[in-house]
Amino acid sequence: MADRRIIVVGAGITGLTTAHRLLTDLPDVDLVVLEAGASPGGLIRTSPFAGLPVDEAADSFLVRVPWALDLCTELGLDDELVAPHARTATVWLDGTHRPLPSPNVLGIPLDPNSVEEGLLPPEDLERLTGAGLPDAPLPDGDLTVGQVVRSCVGDAVFERLIDVLLGGVNAGRADDMSCGVMAPQLLAAARSPEGLLTALRSIHAQADPAAPVFNAHPSGMGHLVDTLAGRLGNRLRLRSRVTGLGRSDAGWLVGTTGGVELADAVVLAVPAFVAADLLTPVQAEAADHLARVPYASVSLAAFAYRHHDLEVPGDQSGFLVPRDAGLFMTACSYAGSKWAHLGTGDRVLLRVSAGRFDDLRHAEMDDGALERALADDLAETLGVEAPPDAVRVSRWPRSLPQFAPGHADRMAAIDDRLAAAAPGITVAGAFRHGVGIPACIRSGNEAAAAVGHTA
Ligand SMILES: Cc1cc2nc3c(=O)[nH]c(=O)nc-3n(C[C@H](O)[C@H](O)[C@H](O)COP(=O)(O)OP(=O)(O)OC[C@H]3O[C@@H](n4cnc5c(N)ncnc54)[C@H](O)[C@@H]3O)c2cc1C
């Protein structure tokens, strides 16, 4: 075993999970993790802002799916995790804050009585009293979220709630998104004979209403990265960009900025477009599928205001902004209301997002212009006229993969091509099962299992 060498390319949460799993399950394997950047974590980064550890991108993870929570438990971090203090959110609709109906599943109201007057037209509200059967039988195979939701509960619910929520999380259009990847529970419920709403209501009735949907770490998500990276020691090589991949009789040749490495197996835990470039000379068909995964670019700005200049609701986590609201921002999180550990400072902290797949205005602005545009939006939505005390802009170009219908089939085709023509090479990351940290951890686990067999 000790002579088997596995190289993991990329030390984002996916690559770090792959390495952790290999280290745990195959301790004798010679493992190396090559990371282009000066620090591990990729899209996960925590840094001090207004005296507190404020995440520059992801700040929490979903706990209704197992992978992230399981990993934290394995690492002994589960006792340290915290649930959001404030759990309700609003949507900026018609120039005002409207509460998201509760309960809801991805924005679909389960109780029509919880829908604030004026949020939905009467005929759409009436429809919510029913079972949520589709207008016509849903076609087989993967569908878009728009196809499923529009057919079962109408256009207004889709446009004023679901697209705002799902489109916001993924910076895309829910009309273009694979329901199989982005909301498999909706697809299954919509196909059930009792109808989407009836199926979602019975799932909801079995759930613990007090159970949190998200967890975070009070030191920021960077703590999970540091814990995983700490286990790797000098197996993690920073500032080591992989520039090429090739074959030799002795195994896979991995070209890096520091020389060529030899490996029995390689996990490419990098964005799909990077994996595509590296795989082109090795397996062009798999590379082509990867190159076609579109990515959205986003920016996230942290704002700190003085308490006497801005007051935000202590019982709300923030608000979402639909694409047609005429604003620049896409969402605002009241970080100090949402998380108790970020509410302790002497400033009101906000995390404000900008950018969608089809809105690149933020990327064309310098930091000063972006700060002003977002501050103008905050003045309109929160009434804050005073300048912020501090602002920090974080740029995330080509960070959020978009999942078109049939995505899972294309990923399976990549696996088949690699298994047949490039055994020992595996691709993993947010482009596989979804952008969320749990989905990345799942992909990392699967990649470790795959190369563990072949190496
Ligand atoms: C603004 C924002 C907010 C988010 N919020 C949340 C949230 O609250 N909750 C949640 O669950 N998810 C959230 N996400 C999504 C989640 O953070 C990401 O999907 C996830 O971190 C991606 O991890 P990854 O390891 O797959 O990819 P990455 O983090 O992109 O890691 C890939 C790594 O590969 C390295 N690399 C690239 N090319 C090479 C090369 N040639 N050689 C060597 N190394 C290379 C990169 O430097 C990087 O470190 C958010 C994302 C963004 C952008």
The ligand as a Gaussian input file, in Angstrom:
#p B3LYP/6-31G(d) Opt

LIG

0 1
 C      -20.278000      34.356000      -2.062000
 C      -20.529000      32.880000      -1.789000
 C      -21.288000      32.518000      -0.683000
 C      -21.526000      31.165000      -0.404000
 N      -22.263000      30.841000       0.698000
 C      -22.451000      29.544000       1.011000
 C      -23.097000      29.186000       2.228000
 O      -23.470000      30.039000       3.040000
 N      -23.263000      27.868000       2.491000
 C      -22.822000      26.902000       1.644000
 O      -23.021000      25.723000       1.935000
 N      -22.161000      27.205000       0.503000
 C      -21.970000      28.501000       0.173000
 N      -21.272000      28.825000      -0.972000
 C      -20.787000      27.748000      -1.856000
 C      -19.556000      27.021000      -1.323000
 O      -18.783000      27.866000      -0.518000
 C      -18.707000      26.513000      -2.491000
 O      -19.517000      25.842000      -3.445000
 C      -17.610000      25.564000      -2.020000
 O      -16.822000      26.183000      -1.022000
 C      -16.761000      25.124000      -3.212000
 O      -15.737000      24.268000      -2.767000
 P      -14.803000      23.465000      -3.772000
 O      -13.726000      22.835000      -2.970000
 O      -15.615000      22.580000      -4.628000
 O      -14.192000      24.568000      -4.749000
 P      -13.196000      25.760000      -4.449000
 O      -13.487000      26.359000      -3.127000
 O      -13.254000      26.626000      -5.664000
 O      -11.770000      25.072000      -4.344000
 C      -10.988000      24.758000      -5.454000
 C       -9.520000      24.950000      -5.080000
 O       -8.713000      24.561000      -6.181000
 C       -7.628000      25.456000      -6.289000
 N       -7.141000      25.401000      -7.672000
 C       -7.744000      25.887000      -8.790000
 N       -6.978000      25.625000      -9.873000
 C       -5.890000      24.937000      -9.430000
 C       -4.752000      24.360000     -10.069000
 N       -4.590000      24.448000     -11.402000
 N       -3.837000      23.725000      -9.295000
 C       -4.001000      23.629000      -7.956000
 N       -5.058000      24.155000      -7.295000
 C       -5.997000      24.792000      -8.030000
 C       -8.254000      26.804000      -5.917000
 O       -7.250000      27.726000      -5.537000
 C       -9.171000      26.400000      -4.761000
 O       -8.527000      26.463000      -3.518000
 C      -21.004000      30.164000      -1.261000
 C      -20.228000      30.538000      -2.359000
 C      -19.984000      31.874000      -2.625000
 C      -19.127000      32.265000      -3.805000

